[in-house]
Amino acid sequence: MSDCLRCGACCAHFRVDFSVYETASYCGSVPDGLVVEVAGATVRMRGTDHWPPRCAALTGTIGERVACAIYEWRPSPCREFEAGSDACARARARHGLPALAADG
């Protein structure tokens, strides 16, 4: 969705936790330098580990033009996030952006 290329609110609103097995050192794709350990087999995207969160892989200005520096290697929570969902609307509202219409 082209709106996502201007938005980026989700990348600067939520903590992004996922399995350590998605990291490069465990034969996954997420670069090791972009994660911090949470507990056990759980890691978090660097930058989403404090408040206000902003993923270290996010480039650009929220609401104007953004990109994910590791888009091809992003973790499962990012792959599964749905533009236009309730979570999307909450993230956009925090950044003063209007909600998107859900796909479909």
N, C-alpha and C positions, 0 to 999 in steps of 0.2 A: 504494500500500500504506500503510495507516494506521500501520504500524510506522515508516515513514520520517518521519512527522510528529513522532515522539517521539525518533528516533535522531540523525541528523546526523553520525554518525561518519565517513562518507566525506568530508564537507566539512571535516573537521578531521584528516585523515590523509594524503591524497594531494596531490601537486602537480597542478595542473590546467592543462595546456598545450594550446594549440589555435592554429588559423590566425588571423592578424591580420585576415583577410577576414571573420571572424565578428563583428568589432567594429563599432560604430556608424559610425565614420569611414570604413569601407570598405563601407557599406551593409548591414552585418550588424545584429545585435540586441543584442550585449553592450555595455553602457555603457563608453565609453573610460576613464572614471575608475576603473574596477574592474580594469584590467589593467596589467601591467608588461611591458616588452619583454624577451624572452629572447634571441633571435638571429634575424636575417633576418626571415622572415615568421611567426615563432612568438611568441606572447604567453602570459602566465600570469595566472591569476586572482590579484588582489592578496590578500595574506594567506597564499597557498599558496607564496609565494616565500621563506619562511624556516621555521625549526624552532622550536617545533612549528607545523605548518601549521594555519590556520583561515581558510577563505574569508571575505573581507570581506563577502560577500552573505549569510552565515549569521547568522540571528538566533536567540536563545533559548539554552537550556541543553541540551547534548548528553545524550541518554538520557532526557530529561524531555519537552521540547516545543521543537521547532525549526521554522524556516521559511526558505525561500530568498527573499530580498528581490527577486530578479530571475528568479523561476521561469519566467515566460513568455519571458524573453530569455536564459536560461542557455545556455552553450556546449555543443557537441556531446559532449565527454566526460561531462558531467553528464547529458545526455539519454540517453546510451547506457549509463550505469552500471546494473547489474542488482541489485536488492535480492535477497538470498539467495545471491549469487554468492560464490566464494572470496574475491574482493577485498573484498566486503561483510563477510564473516566476519573477515578480518584487521583491517579498520578497527574493527569492533565490539569485537574482542578487545582492541585497544589501549586502548579506553575502558572496559574491564571489562564489556562487554555480551555476552550470549549470542548465538550465531549464529542467523540466521533460517532457516527452511525455504525452499528455492528454490521459486519459483512453478511450478505445473504439477504 
